[in-house]
Amino acid sequence: MEKSTTNYGYLNLAEDVNMFKPEGATEVVFDIIPYPVTDKNHMDNKKYADDAVVGELWWKRPIKIHRDVGPEGVTVICPTTIGEKCPICEYGGKRRKEGADWNDELKDIFPKNRTLFLIVPVDADECEVDYTPGEIHVMDQSDHNFLEFLDEEVGRDIDNEDFPNPYNGKSLQVYFRKKKLGKKVTYAEASKIDFIDREEQYDDDFMAEVPSLDDMMIIHTYKELEALYFGMGELDDDIDDQELEEEPKEERRRSSRSHSRKSEDEEEKPRTRTRKTRSKPEPEEEPEEEDEEEKEEKPVTRRRKPKPKPEPEEEEEQEEEEEKPKTRTRKPRESKNKCPFGHKFGEDNDAFDDCDKCDKWDDCADEKDNM
């Protein structure tokens, strides 16, 4: 837990806002509080025009991050999070075209998806982390560890869809199981979520003081990231890097390029929230960068080649019979020395299924023996 008005990793925390990091093998109860959107390029708004609209309330802030940037291996927010170009992503695209392997190089270049939430802890006594009941905290989780599971649970019962509504929403009772990465690092992953009635709802006075997650993000400029990533310079300020639980440095490949961090703290924007807006979240699609990563790991789909036609049997007679139907519908002929099924009398004896029921089988067999 860290309480500060300065930088915390890639976030510049608003005043009186703490970080909340759930531990594994614990049960916590908290409310997700929607925040006033200030970013016109909010990633959720790019998916659905009615979501994450500037000036209205929205319940989550998706971000993309690059790890191991700079000589100290810090984590930074990818500028594509706010719709701007990223030199690291551009380099990854270039290496992809050059045939770089996903597992060996590209997966360490392209950003990972996380989501920020404003939460108010209600009951987290079993969670081995300090928190202040009733006050706003920031929870930063990888999508795999929390959001994807939350979306699945909401999809099971549409009545729970309005859980973040501050005026008539529900609390989340989340069971986090402990997961292990490597020998030393453990992290929390949601394994069960129940939607329960809130003990108290929130009023306009409370919502008027809710800070914006959009304003807390520290995002470097294109030139800053370019200089950091390719070793052309460093940023001066020493930012305490936020440890990401699911991918420790000793378990990740280090890039051969230098990286560093940002030197300027962003000023907090004024919070004017006079509108009482109720949010109605909808399950979101897979983030775009995740789709690109999956495509890199999947093999290219190819059309199936047509099966070759079976080779004809060794008998010369078989070639002549390919054009004839094999449905056994032909009427028997009256000629004594003619096959009633159209085969060669005296030559095709026992060569076809028709022979088993032919009345002239004996004559045909004798003819064959005399040839």
HELIX and SHEET records of a PDB file:
HELIX    1   1 MET A   43  LYS A   47  1                                   5    
HELIX    2   2 PRO A   79  ILE A   82  5                                   4    
HELIX    3   3 PRO A   87  LYS A   97  1                                  11    
HELIX    4   4 TRP A  102  LEU A  106  3                                   5    
HELIX    5   5 LYS A  107  ILE A  109  1                                   3    
HELIX    6   6 ASP A  143  LEU A  147  3                                   5    
HELIX    7   7 GLU A  148  ARG A  156  1                                   9    
HELIX    8   8 ILE A  158  ASN A  160  5                                   3    
HELIX    9   9 ASP A  204  MET A  207  1                                   4    
HELIX   10  10 LEU A  213  MET A  216  5                                   4    
HELIX   11  11 TYR A  222  TYR A  229  1                                   8    
HELIX   12  12 LYS A  249  GLU A  251  5                                   3    
HELIX   13  13 GLU A  288  GLU A  297  1                                  10    
HELIX   14  14 GLU A  317  GLU A  321  1                                   5    
HELIX   15  15 ASP A  353  LYS A  357  5                                   5    
HELIX   16  16 TRP A  361  ASN A  370  1                                  10    
SHEET    1   A 2 ASN A   7  TYR A   8  0                                        
SHEET    2   A 2 LEU A  11  ASN A  12 -1                                        
SHEET    1   B 6 ASN A  18  MET A  19  0                                        
SHEET    2   B 6 HIS A 137  SER A 142  1                                        
SHEET    3   B 6 LYS A 112  ASP A 123 -1                                        
SHEET    4   B 6 THR A  26  ILE A  32 -1                                        
SHEET    5   B 6 LYS A 170  LEU A 181 -1                                        
SHEET    6   B 6 VAL A 185  ASP A 197 -1                                        
SHEET    1   C 5 ASN A  18  MET A  19  0                                        
SHEET    2   C 5 HIS A 137  SER A 142  1                                        
SHEET    3   C 5 LYS A 112  ASP A 123 -1                                        
SHEET    4   C 5 ARG A  61  VAL A  69 -1                                        
SHEET    5   C 5 VAL A  74  ILE A  77 -1                                        
SHEET    1   D 2 TYR A  35  PRO A  36  0                                        
SHEET    2   D 2 LEU A  57  TRP A  58 -1                                        
END                                                                             
